[in-house]
Amino acid sequence: MWKIKICSTKIEEILLVYIIFAPQIQFFYKYMINRILIRIKIIQIIYAYYQKESKDIVLAENELLHSLRKSYDLYHHLLLLIPALTDFEQKRLDKKKNKYLATEEEKNPNTRFINNRFSEQLSNNKQLAAFFNEKGSIWIDERVFLEKLLDQIISSDIYAEYLESPDTYESDKEFWRKAFIQHVVNSNEAFEELLEDKSIYWNDDLDIIGTFALKSIKKFEKQTMPDYQLLPMFKDEEDKLFATKLLKHSIVEKDSHNERINKHIKNWDIDRVACIDLYIMQIAISELLNFPSIPINVTLNEYIDIAKHYSTSKSGTFINGTLDAIVNELKNEKILFKN
């Protein structure tokens, strides 16, 4: 989990607040790395940047791109979880069937789960296969985790309903869609901790990346072929440049942004503003000034929404009021022209 603190050398007490990301943010799913995720990752990188003694913008930029690539990796791993569970159940059934004193049920098990057509589609998908061949699967050595998760799924009402549903492709996919929501997107802390142990870049990533994976599940159809393309990492080169450019501007323009912020925070010294709130406002101002094609309300709404989920309960209102005043100031100074 991230932690935030007061940006102050004048006070002895440091406020540490665990940041909880809620999955209610709505996304557009035409591509995996969208600008909402980019903004969140930049906030994370900026936060880490200012905690380090050495300041290197190039290293920060490389870290940002690496973090985004790791998020894209997680997207693939979450989709690979479905065939991994299917394969694991196949091995369990084979083991029971070959027992010396196997029961009739063990000799003739219900094979609907392992014959799931949608899971087979994922197994045959060329993009997932290429990813697996290059980077492997994080689930291979997680026998205990897979067994526990599989037991939870098979004992759920979702699975019982699945066995009673018509034996069709649509039922197969709907089963995994519901199971994915319940056991992956809305999973427990143990699942999140496992991902965090696998990669520090997946800290707090499950909610948002799980939602991207869920959208991909929904887009599959019965006639979908193995060469079906999953969500690309970036929409285009422009989004990649948006990420690196926004990061650089936010760091280079920090002091000037802080001067503006300090003028508009009422009854509050900038040294006592929570670090994460300060970084969010710095990045928002950089976006307002350096990306003329992005409407003002889009920028403000995105960062206010992020603040509500990543900072204190009052941060959204505080940042909203401060940024609104700064926007008016920039317009009056003829610096900001867009609507």
C-alpha positions, 0 to 999 in steps of 0.5 A, spaced: 500 500 500 502 507 498 502 511 504 502 519 504 505 524 509 505 531 511 510 535 506 513 538 512 520 539 516 517 544 521 512 539 524 514 533 528 508 529 527 508 525 520 501 523 518 501 516 515 494 514 511 493 508 507 491 509 500 485 505 498 483 505 491 476 504 489 474 500 483 468 505 482 472 509 477 469 508 470 474 507 464 474 507 456 476 500 454 479 501 447 486 500 449 489 497 456 494 503 458 489 509 458 490 516 460 487 515 467 492 509 469 497 514 466 495 519 471 495 514 477 502 511 475 505 518 474 502 520 481 506 514 484 512 515 480 512 523 483 511 520 490 517 515 489 521 521 486 521 526 491 522 520 497 529 519 494 535 523 495 538 523 488 533 526 483 534 523 476 528 525 471 531 520 466 530 514 471 524 517 473 521 516 466 524 509 465 521 507 471 514 510 469 514 506 462 517 500 466 511 501 471 506 501 465 509 495 462 508 491 468 501 493 468 500 490 461 503 484 464 498 483 469 493 484 464 495 478 461 497 474 467 489 475 469 487 472 463 492 466 463 489 465 470 482 462 467 486 456 463 491 455 469 485 454 473 482 449 468 489 445 467 489 445 475 482 442 475 484 437 469 490 434 473 486 434 480 480 430 476 485 425 473 489 424 480 482 422 483 480 418 477 487 414 477 486 412 485 486 405 487 479 405 490 476 411 486 469 412 487 464 412 481 463 419 482 471 420 481 471 415 475 466 419 472 466 426 474 462 432 471 467 435 466 463 441 464 468 445 468 475 443 464 471 442 457 469 450 458 469 453 451 471 460 453 477 457 457 479 453 451 479 460 447 483 463 452 488 457 451 488 458 444 489 465 443 496 467 440 497 473 443 496 470 450 500 464 448 506 469 445 506 472 452 506 466 456 512 463 451 516 470 453 514 471 460 511 465 463 506 465 468 506 467 475 501 461 476 505 456 475 508 455 482 502 457 486 499 450 487 496 452 494 493 458 491 490 455 485 487 450 489 484 454 494 481 459 489 479 453 485 475 450 491 472 457 492 469 457 485 467 450 485 463 451 492 460 458 489 453 459 487 455 461 481 458 454 479 452 451 481 448 455 477 453 454 471 452 446 472 444 447 471 445 452 465 444 450 458 451 447 455 453 452 451 458 457 449 454 463 452 453 459 459 461 458 459 463 465 458 458 467 463 460 463 468 467 465 467 465 473 467 461 472 474 467 468 477 472 473 475 468 479 478 467 475 484 474 472 485 478 476 481 476 483 481 472 483 488 477 478 491 480 478 498 486 481 501 490 475 500 490 475 492 492 482 492 498 480 497 500 475 492 500 480 486 504 485 490 509 479 492 510 477 485 511 485 483 512 491 487 509 494 481 502 491 482 501 494 488 494 497 488 493 495 481 488 489 481 482 493 481 483 497 475 487 492 471 482 486 473 477 491 470 480 491 463 481 484 463 474 483 465 472 488 459 476 483 454 472 477 457 466 480 455 468 482 448 470 475 446 464 471 442 463 464 440 466 465 433 472 469 436 479 466 432 485 464 436 488 470 432 484 475 436 487 481 438 487 483 446 487 490 448 493 494 445 498 497 451 497 504 448 492 507 443 498 510 439 504 513 440 501 520 442 499 517 449 506 514 450 508 521 449 503 524 454 506 520 459 513 522 459 511 529 457 507 530 463 512 527 468 517 531 466 513 538 466 511 536 473 518 535 475 521 541 472 515 546 473 514 544 481 516 550 484 512 555 480 506 551 481 507 551 488 507 558 488 501 558 485 498 553 490 501 557 496 497 563 494 490 559 493 490 555 499 486 558 505 488 558 512 493 553 510 501 553 509 503 549 503 508 545 508 502 542 511 499 540 505 499 532 504 504 530 500 500 526 495 495 532 495 501 537 493 503 532 487 496 531 485 495 539 484 502 540 481 501 534 476 494 537 474 497 544 473 502 541 468 497 538 464 492 544 464 498 548 461 502 543 457 496 539 453 491 544 450 487 539 447 485 536 453 479 540 456 479 543 463 474 540 466 476 533 464 483 534 467 480 537 473 475 532 474 480 526 473 485 529 478 479 530 483 476 523 482 483 520 483 484 525 490 478 522 493 480 515 492 488 516 493 488 521 499 484 523 505 476 524 505 477 532 504 482 532 499 477 532 493 474 538 496 480 541 497 484 540 491 477 542 487 477 549 490 484 550 489 485 548 482 479 552 480 482 558 483 488 557 479 484 556 473 481 562 474 488 566 475 491 563 469 485 565 465 486 572 467 493 572 466 492 570 459 496 564 460 490 559 459 486 559 453 482 553 452 475 552 455 
